[in-house]
C-alpha cells in the first residue's frame, strides 16, 4: 500500500491534513493522486490488454 492509499483509507477517522503531515506527503499531491486515479486504472487495463496481445510478453 502506498502512502496516498493509506491517507484515503484513514481520512474519515483522522483527517487528510493530519495524515499527510504524519506520512510526509503534501495534501495537494494526495488530492492530485485521488483525482487522477481513474486515468491510472484505465491505463493499467490498456497496458494489460496490449501485453496479452504481444507474443512472449511478460504477464504480471
N, C-alpha and C positions, 0 to 999 in steps of 0.2 A: 504494500500500500504506500502511495506517495503522500507527501505532506499535505497537498491540496485535498486529496480524498479524505484524509484524516479530519481536516477542517470541516469539510462538507458533512461528514458523518456525525460530528460532535457539535455542530454550530447551534442546534436548538437548545442544548444544555448549557453551553459555556460562552457563546457569542463569538462571532468571527474575529473581532478586534483582539480579544484576549488570546484566542487560539493562534492567530497569525503571529502575535508577539512571541508566544511561547515556542512555536515551531520555527521561528526565524524566516517567515515569508511575509511579503508585503500584501496588504489587503487588495491592492489593485491587481497584483498578479493572481491572487486567488479568484477574484471576480472575472478576470480575463480567461483563466483556465475553465471556469464554470460556463462562461458564455460561449466558448469555442468547443465544448465537449461533443456536441452533435457532429460538427465537422470532422473531428478526430475519429469518432466512431465510424462515420461514413468512409473515411479514408482507409481505416483498418479493414473494413469489409471489401472495399475495392481492391486493396492490396492482396487480400487472401484469395479473391476470385482470380486475379491475374496470376498469382503464384500457382494456383491449381491448373492453369492453362499452359504453364511453361514446363516442358518435359525436363525431368531431373531437378526441378527446383526443390529447395528445402521447404518442408511444411512444418510449421510450428503448431 
